[in-house]
């Protein structure tokens, strides 16, 4: 799909496919989710590159109010969105304010949703790793869960050569899905991770939006349970 195309994914939620970006020598696809709140404000999860076409389409949906980075790796385009919408508030996950001191974050994400979207979007920390704490979100109206880095699923031909071999061994090549092997090794607190997974499953999600993987339109709870099987029972 074209990078500027905004596609409906359920009631009051849309997805946008962004450009491919390089990270640690590997190429990753990017994806943004847009949620329209009851007051018409837009919640932008993992903002992708801002283009004139995308901007024009989004402004038909509502007013950009909240720019949200779900993990400390999803900040690349935050500055350009803030420049275009100076009134929008930027939310940082654990670890990002120290990493990007040049971005003027308005709030740090907590375990509990802020007043801006409470009772419409739930959230929880995915704990257990000493390297990365992600914030997972659940949009109640569409029963959609948003996960950025903790579950990844790449097409079979995405990585070439030895990278493809490593990706397959890591279980992140379709039809399998999981956290990359290097990220998994940072989870020294597996009990904390299992508690986080339980909280996500308690939401009973039906759909899943991943930043790096196929959209899951049905039975997302089963997909998540399988993707975190490596964490143990």
Secondary structure, DSSP 8 states (H G I E B T S, - for coil): --TT-EEEEETTEEEEE---EEETTEEE--EEEEEE-TTSEEEEES-----HHHHHHHHHH-EEEEEE-SSTT--TTHHHHHHH-TTSEEEE-TTHHHH-TTS--SEE--SS--TTTTTTEEEEEE--BSS--EEEEEETTTTEEEESSSSB-B-TTSS-HHHHHHHHHHT-BTT--B--HHHHTTB--HHHHHHHHHHHHHT--SEEEETTS--B-S-HHHHHHHHTGGG--
